[in-house]
């Protein structure tokens, strides 16, 4: 009989290497395939996966089981957010024009484009619940899920669910109303957040 995920997680919390190996064998292929499907680059995926397994060994409580005792749903959700975090870090912050003492037509164009894109996202979410909108913008600002949950007086799982639902809403809205954004390589921020 196969040991349940719940039992393995408890054993891994006590640094049981055998339990970790069993858990790794059970999910390593799933984890790698999932991450590769999101980042579309095997080398980047391997780095994310390696960081995930290290973080999991150090703190197994980053995962939990659902009502049926399975960890897969929460694990994939955790990986999805680590991928989002990685892309946020990889996208360099822009320097405000006033700080650089440079006012260029390119910077002005980029700022207009950014505002237009943000407006598209706002339009996509206008019929969403206040909770979904707030959770989306807070997570997009890299506010941790736990802090967001406290601020919104809800659970971290609800925050994760709301963020995922909002992402789907935005993705579908853009595909339907702005197919040129999907086709355009210039809109990197959308490629990162909505089409991976």
Rosetta blueprint (number, residue, H / E / L):
1 X L
2 X L
3 X L
4 X L
5 X H
6 X H
7 X H
8 X H
9 X H
10 X H
11 X H
12 X H
13 X H
14 X L
15 X L
16 X L
17 X H
18 X H
19 X H
20 X H
21 X H
22 X H
23 X H
24 X H
25 X H
26 X H
27 X H
28 X H
29 X H
30 X H
31 X H
32 X H
33 X H
34 X H
35 X H
36 X H
37 X H
38 X H
39 X H
40 X L
41 X L
42 X H
43 X H
44 X H
45 X H
46 X H
47 X H
48 X H
49 X H
50 X H
51 X H
52 X H
53 X H
54 X H
55 X H
56 X H
57 X H
58 X H
59 X L
60 X H
61 X H
62 X H
63 X L
64 X L
65 X L
66 X L
67 X L
68 X L
69 X L
70 X L
71 X L
72 X H
73 X H
74 X H
75 X H
76 X H
77 X H
78 X H
79 X H
80 X H
81 X H
82 X H
83 X H
84 X H
85 X H
86 X H
87 X H
88 X H
89 X H
90 X H
91 X L
92 X L
93 X L
94 X L
95 X L
96 X L
97 X H
98 X H
99 X H
100 X H
101 X L
102 X L
103 X L
104 X L
105 X H
106 X H
107 X H
108 X H
109 X H
110 X H
111 X H
112 X H
113 X H
114 X H
115 X H
116 X H
117 X H
118 X H
119 X H
120 X H
121 X H
122 X H
123 X H
124 X H
125 X H
126 X L
127 X L
128 X L
129 X L
130 X H
131 X H
132 X H
133 X H
134 X H
135 X H
136 X H
137 X H
138 X H
139 X H
140 X H
141 X L
142 X L
143 X L
144 X L
145 X H
146 X H
147 X H
148 X H
149 X H
150 X H
151 X H
152 X H
153 X L
154 X L
155 X L
156 X H
157 X H
158 X H
159 X H
160 X H
161 X H
162 X H
163 X H
164 X H
165 X H
166 X H
167 X H
168 X H
169 X H
170 X H
171 X H
172 X H
173 X H
174 X H
175 X H
176 X H
177 X H
178 X L
179 X H
180 X H
181 X H
182 X H
183 X H
184 X L
185 X L
186 X L
187 X L
188 X H
189 X H
190 X H
191 X H
192 X H
193 X H
194 X H
195 X L
196 X L
